[in-house]
């Protein structure tokens, strides 16, 4: 298996949009109403929104490929781009998604290691993320690699309030 990670550019906007919608639906569609899912997808992954995110200086997107096929992506934020007010010594993983057909191949670890390397390159002391309290598979993965719950915040799927756990890992 050949794994490659590539930073996204504005030219990747269409692919990023398709991949974002696909992976979000695969992950959460079974646990949410079609109306809430549709509202969220239209708000979070429309072309204007994703273009704005791609152009944000303190945000970066990365695609991961397995044997030349797109398998998932990572979005990280620093400084003012973080979705919660954090210090400048933190890096946020806002999105880390792997297409369902690529699950259980270790690709999430590749993306996590990419985020950790980026944080270290930028002299960050912590890496953090929000994860839906009902996403047990992801929570278990994060705990296994040293993340601990440090808080919680509201996340809106359409107009339905859900709770994301904030999990943080201190870097060595």
C-alpha positions, -999 to +999 in steps of 0.1 A: +000+000+000+014+034-011+003+063+011+007+099+000-005+131+017-009+163-003-018+198+008-050+211-008-051+242-029-079+262-043-078+241-075-089+211-052-122+229-042-145+206-061-128+174-049-127+187-014-164+195-015-173+160-028-151+143-003-164+164+026-200+156+018-193+119+012-173+113+044-196+134+066-227+115+054-210+081+058-201+090+093-232+107+106-262+100+083-275+070+102-277+090+135-293+122+122-325+132+105-324+138+067-335+174+073-308+182+098-282+164+077-292+184+045-292+217+064-257+211+078-242+198+045-255+229+027-241+253+053-208+237+060-197+223+026-210+248+000-185+261-025-184+296-010-178+283+025-151+259+015-133+285-007-133+308+023-117+281+045-091+272+019-081+309+017-078+313+055-042+317+063-043+299+096-062+269+081-048+240+060-064+210+043-046+178+034-058+149+012-046+114+019-043+089-010-040+051-008-025+036-039-034+068-058-070+068-047-084+096-025-091+081+009-098+110+032-087+144+044-076+165+073-083+202+082-062+219+109-064+254+123-041+276+143-043+310+159-076+329+152-089+302+128-095+278+157-132+271+162-129+277+199-109+304+216-076+287+225-041+300+231-016+304+203+003+274+215-025+251+203-034+235+169-069+223+162-079+193+142-112+206+129-119+177+105-103+143+101-123+119+079-115+087+060-139+073+034-157+042+047-141+018+022-106+028+036-115+023+073-093+000+094-062+006+072-044+029+096-050+060+074-064+080+104-031+075+121-013+089+091-034+120+092-031+123+129+007+121+126+006+147+099-013+171+123+011+164+151+041+170+129+026+203+117+020+213+154+056+205+163+069+224+133+050+255+145+062+250+181+027+242+194+024+226+228-011+211+224-033+196+198-070+195+203-103+185+185-140+183+190-157+149+187-194+141+189-201+124+222-219+095+204-189+088+180-175+061+202-152+047+175-134+080+172-133+087+209-117+054+215-091+061+188-082+095+203-080+081+238-057+053+226-032+079+212-032+101+243-060+126+240-080+134+271-113+152+275-108+188+286-142+202+279-173+202+257-192+225+234-224+227+214-224+216+177-255+222+156-267+197+130-292+219+113-311+234+143-305+204+165-280+210+193-255+182+199-225+179+222-189+176+211-163+166+236-132+187+234-102+164+236-066+176+240-032+160+237-001+176+251+029+173+228+063+162+240 
